[in-house]
Amino acid sequence: MSRETRKVVVIPCSGIGKVYGALARETVYELMERVRPGVVVTTCLPLLMIDDPEALQLITGNPVITIDGCPSGCAHKNVETHGIKVALTCQAINFYKAHKELKPGGIAELDENGRKLAAVAADELAHTVDELAQGEVEK
């Protein structure tokens, strides 16, 4: 009997107007659309802040990864506020620190380096997503 693949919820910060907020969001889009479509899902962070029932159900029933754009950790804190243990928390700047050749630019929309960095970050998260989806790591 094969184990059912779970959804993995990846929540980026809402750092509007900040390059690392844009990087966090673009990384989630890469995960959802290219790297693990059908496995990675997301929800709007403000929906968690207003206790939206569907958003709360999503994070309650699935493992969660957060990607924060700054040290304030808003995505991580908002998930934990609801009593959910985050499986993995990432700081978007750490992807840049590991790949300094891809300095992201842009605010509302990332430049070419930023888009490349988001793709690299998504690829790096794929293994963790797979483990969480298969239930190999505690959520």
N, C-alpha and C positions, 0 to 999 in steps of 0.2 A: 504494500500500500504506500503510495507516495504522499509525502507531506504537502499540505496545502501551502501555497505561496501567499504570504500576507502582504498587505499594502504597507508601505513605509511612508510616513508623513514627514516631509522636509519643509521646515518653516523658516523663511528668511526674515531678517529684520525689515522694518519699514523705513530705513534710513533714506528718506527722500532728499535729494539734493546733495548726497554724499557718495563719492565714488565707491567706497567699500559696501555701502548699502546696495548700490546698483550691481556690484559684483556678487553679493549674496543672492540677490534676486535672479540674476542671469545664470548663476550656477544651478539654482533650482530648476529653471526652465530647461537647461541642458540635461539635467537628470531626468526630468519628466518626458521630454520630447525626443532625446537622442540616446541617452545612456540606458535608462530603465523605464521605457514607456509601459504603462499599464501596471507598474509596480510602485513607482514613486508618485505620490499625490501631495498636494499642498492645500493650505487654506489661508485666508487673509488674516494676518495677525490682529488687526482691529476687531475681527469677529470674536476672537478669544477674549479680548479686553471687555467686550460687552456681553460675554457669556452666551453667545449664540449656541443654541442646542445642537445644531448639526456639526459645527466646528468642534464643540466639546466631545461629541460622540466620536468624531474622527480621531482625536488625539487620545481618547480613552481606550479605544479598541485596537490601536495599532502602535507599533514602535515609532518614536519621534526622534528626528535629528533637527537641530537648530543651527542656523548659520547667521551669526551676528556680524554687523558691520563695524561695531566699535566696542570698546571694553564695557559699556553700560550693560550689554547683554540682555536687551529688551525681549528678544524672542525667547531666549532660555528662561528668563524670569517669568514671562507671561505663561509659559507652559507649566512651569513648576508651581505657579500660583494656584493652579487647578489640581494640585496633588499628583501630577504626572511626573515620573522620573524620565528625564531626557536620556536617550541611549547614547547620543554623541552630540557634543556642542563644539562648533567650529567658529573661529574668528576669521573673517574673510581676509584680513591683512596677513594672516599666516600663510595663505596660499601664495601671496605676493612675495613674502619673505623667502619662501622656498623656490621661487621662480622669478628672481629679480630682473631677468631679461624681458619679462612681460609686465612692465609697469603700466597699470591701468590708467586710463584717462577718461574724461567725460563725466557727466553728472546724471542727467536724465537718461542718457543712452551711452553705453560704453563705447570706447574707440576699438580699433582692431585688436590692439594688445589686450584690452580688457575682455573682449569676447574670447580671445584665445586662452586667456587665463581662466575664465569661467569654464571653458571646455576641459582644460587640464584638471581643474578642481573637481569637476563632476566625474571625470575618469578616476581620480584618486578616491572618491567616495564610493565608487561602484562596489568594491569588495565588501565594505561595511553594509551597504544597502542589501547586498545579496545575503549576507549572514543574518541580518535582521529579518528579511523576508522569509527565510527558511527556518526562523526560530532558533538559530544557532547561538544567538547572543541574547541575554536578558534585555527586555525592553524597559 
